[in-house]
Amino acid sequence: MSRNERVLFILTILPVLVTGVFLMWFVIEYRAVSSFVIALLALCAITITMAMLHRRIRQNFIDPVIRLNQQLEEPDFMYDPSWFEDGTPIQNLVLTLQQKRDDVSGSFQEQLTAANKTIGQLQESLEQLKADHHISQNALKDLETKRSAELTHLKALIQLSREPLTSFIGYINLLPQNSTFNAQQSSILTKIEKVAKELVFLTREFQEFNYALDNITHFDVHQLVDDAIASIYPLLIEKDSTLLPIFDESCRLKFEGKPELIKAFLFNFILIHLVDENRESQHQLVLQVSFVDRTHLIFSLSPLEQRSTNQHHERLNELGRHLNTKTGDTHVSIPVSGTLIPSMNNTSGMTAYVASADYIQQRSVQSRLLNLGIEISDDSNADICVVCFDQHDDIAGITAGLEKWTRVLLLKNATLYTNPNWHQLRDPLDHGELVQTILTDKDIPSGKYHFLVVDDNESNLRLIALLLEELGHTVITTNNPIEAISIASRIPIDLIFMDIQMPRMSGMKASRFIREQGFDGVIIALTAHLSEEERLETSQSKMNDALLKPIHKKNLNQIIQKYLGHQKAGAPVGVVSAEGIFDEQLALHRSDNRQDLALELMQILIDSLPEDQENLNSAYVNNNVKGFCESAHRINGALRYCGVPRLENAINELESLAKTMSPGPKTETALNLVNLEIQALQSWYESATSLFQQDPKTQSGQLPGEQGIDA
């Protein structure tokens, strides 16, 4: 029994002993046996009660306290009650609880201090964020205010620009439609009007113009699609993509709707797919157009993966609500009404052959022709041949077997042709131009050559035009150098007469712009006097020569013979004919009138040309500037002792370009011309029996069995 238990036992039994002693004293003192017995029984009852009380206290108070103390100090051990002999369990429990309290209080105080510190740091950060947010809000408000002001200003400028553009179109429409304008001038006016309309359309789209109030009118879906593609064409070029429409046969009907609204919707529908950076770029896109159930026009753009882009485009959704469209990601359905009478064109009985290496391109053109009522043919006896090639060799191969009366429509060609029965179509194709070209006998008047005369003096313009027309040529005149730049970029021109001094822009500056656009023809400066400084400037402006005023027919004819005399009427620019390969008088003049020396020099040239030609082409392919210049100079040096003016002119042009080594269409065209001239000279030399008045063939330079190219 432990000390604590002994103390508890004594404290419990002590009242019993005291009570017993008292009873003994009471019996002896008063001799009351019966009372003693009662007292003894009471004592026994008290004893039993105290024992039970001791047991209860032990179970309910002492043992739980001991167990609690054990768990607080060492939960993994069960202490023997004898370990508490030095102190009561209550005391040990109190001490343990005090220790735990001190430990917990100290840890809590440390954590509270750390938490308060963190709260302080967070409050500082929050204040800093609030300050930064306030600054950002102010900056954003300033930016929005500035952007709103700039946008308002820009919209105002566009609004102001729409009126002159619209007036510009109106003035063009007011021009008299009579013989005052030739076909070329009418074509230019039509193109100017189309460009102005495109500008008006784009400015409207920038301002998010509301087309809902437009009237319902008839429209041709082919032209509507072409106008939308033309507006987006620069972006297609930038992304190296093509967009070809294919029309269902039902599209030959006339439709009623709001064409400008439909065009705006189609424009934005195509645009959002082109500018979507998340889509994979497509080299060729196809727009399929069909009229379903005589109620809806369906436009399907492919190939595109399914992505939900359209629904996030506010402008497209706004236009779609006005049209009541049903729009998918790659297709759109627009409700329109179609007339029962097809579009009428005088094309019944006509046949057409479409030549293209691209099947989609071929189908696109064929679908247009079918909707015009033209039958598609697979042979070369068709009334119309549409050629969708860019290289002359391909075009020549396709057109070689055509009948003379077959009309050739060129699309994408890189060579300019002056055959009156050949017509150049714009790329992208314009349906109105296609119809007009088919229905018109000739787009450009026939003539030996086509001249552009630019002079601010009306008298000079009229005089030169009359002299050239008397010589049988076609002439376009303008007193505006800016207009001349546009004409030279759109119409095949053989030679340009350019006045040097003009108020709006100098002729030399205009010539530089024309050359930069890729014009490879002849430019002749017109001036009353030509100083050495002006001669140098004309040369730097890529002008070929100068003609002094006043102008005479003889002078004009000399210039024409000098620069165009070696070309046949109808020959394409950059394609040689078989005339003028060898000049007998020039060869004799350069050899001191000695035929033997002229023959020897000619033989030396023929022997050296293959190696020099190979070195020239190799240097160009390898971008060897020094080697290219040396090869061109070597060939030019050898030609100076022979009478081959055509090859000499070609190599002179190439050598002038070689000094700058500016890669591009000019240098490549000049090099191709040199190669063609070398080939023509070699073929002529092999077939010629004599160079000097022995065979009539040698005087004209016509090869046996060779015919001039009329393309």
Secondary structure, 3 states (H helix, E strand, C coil): CCHHHHHHHHHHHHHHHHHHHHHHHHHHHHCCHHHHHHHHHHHHHHHHHHHHHHHHHHHHHHHHHHHHHHHHHCCCCCCCHHHHCCCCHHHHHHHHHHHHHHHHHHHHHHHHHHHHHHHHHHHHHHHHHHHHHHHHHHHHHHHHHHHHHHHHHHHHHHHHHHHHHHHHHHHHHHCCCCCCCCHHHHHHHHHHHHHHHHHHHHHHHHCCCCCCCCCCEEECHHHHHHHHHHHHHHHHHHCCCEEEEEECHHHHEEEEECHHHHHHHHHHHHHHHHCCCCCCCCCEEEEEEEEECCCEEEEEEECCCCCCCHHHCHHHHHHHHHHCCEECCCEEEEECEEEEEECCCCCCCCEEEEECCCHHHHHHHHHHHHHCCCEECCCCCCCEEEECCCCHHHHHHHHCCCCCCCEEEECCCCCCCCCCCEEECCCCCCHHHHHHHHHCCCCCCCCCCEEEEECCCHHHHHHHHHHHHHCCCEEEEECCHHHHHHHHHHCCCCEEEEECCCCCCCHHHHHHHHHHCCCCCEEEEEECCCCHHHHHHHHHCCCCEEEECCCCHHHHHHHHHHHHCCCCCCCCCCCCCCCCCCCHHHHHHHCCCCHHHHHHHHHHHHHHHHHHHHHHHHHHHCCCHHHHHHHHHHHHHHHCCCCCHHHHHHHHHHHHHHCCCCCCHHHHHHHHHHHHHHHHHHHHHHHCCCCCCCCHHHHHCCCCCCCCCCC
